[in-house]
């Protein structure tokens, strides 16, 4: 006989229901996302920032919208050039974009949460076909391939600005075509070889210019160094000549001062030595050494110094 514990069963059912309600009430908005809410199918006017949030159970639905950088990849994109009957297949096209936070509600209200498929993923096919239909195979493979990504980015951004304001196209990366015809491949290889040769020649020319500039710079440095050394030598010579001139002038001044001092001292000595008695003595000695005697019938008077004859008694005896 089976006995059912109605109290425990009811408690278990209630626990499951409460857990389900609580799980539906509490939700998390991850980083780089915002949360938008639909209540009874109507989009609410508020958005939720990253973190924990609560909502009405079974009435309000939350949708997460990424607003950070994201990449949409479109594989096997085929376009037909205007001069070919078969299409060109690009392995992949990657579109890097993000959504402005202030435009989230308007964009979701107009196109839903999956706005990226409409204005990014599906638009890539249209823009590439429009581009290819106006270009030749050579232009697509060789001439315009390098700018194809920029052209697609500009076209996508213009379309989003008109119809999906808030979507910012950051970059478009286009992979090379999967299959390249032999004629175009040879032309492409020749063009690549030509560009490589031109690049090598440009590098050689740049290296030659750099060597010329380095030599010119070294010549300027050497000339400036020589001019500085010459200026230093000239300044040194001028200083040496000035020093020699100052030394010579000092010697001449010293010599003149010495002569002047000697003359002054001699004059002072003469004033002391050359007295009147000394001068008479010198005069007598000169007369004595130069006296002459005359002989003959008429002997003249004695010729002598009048002062000596007149003052002979005052002459001191040497």
Buried (B, 14 or more C-beta within 10 A) or exposed (E): EEEEEEEEEEEEEEEEEEEEEEEBBEBEBEEEBBBBBBEEEEBBEEBBEBEEBEBEEEEBBBBBBBBEEBEBEBEEBBBBBEEBEEBBBBEBBBBBBBBEEEBBBEBBEEBEBEBBEBBBBEBBBEBBBEBBEEBBBBBBBBEBBEEBBEBBBBBBBEBBEEEBEBBBBEBBBBBEBEEBBEEBEEBBEEBEEEEEEEEEEEEEEEEEEEEEEEEEEEEEEEEEEEEEEEEEEEEEEEEEEEEEEEEEEEEEEEEEEEEEEEEEEEEEEEEEEEEEEEEBBEBBEEBEEEEEEEEEEEEEEEEBBEBBEEEEEEBEEE
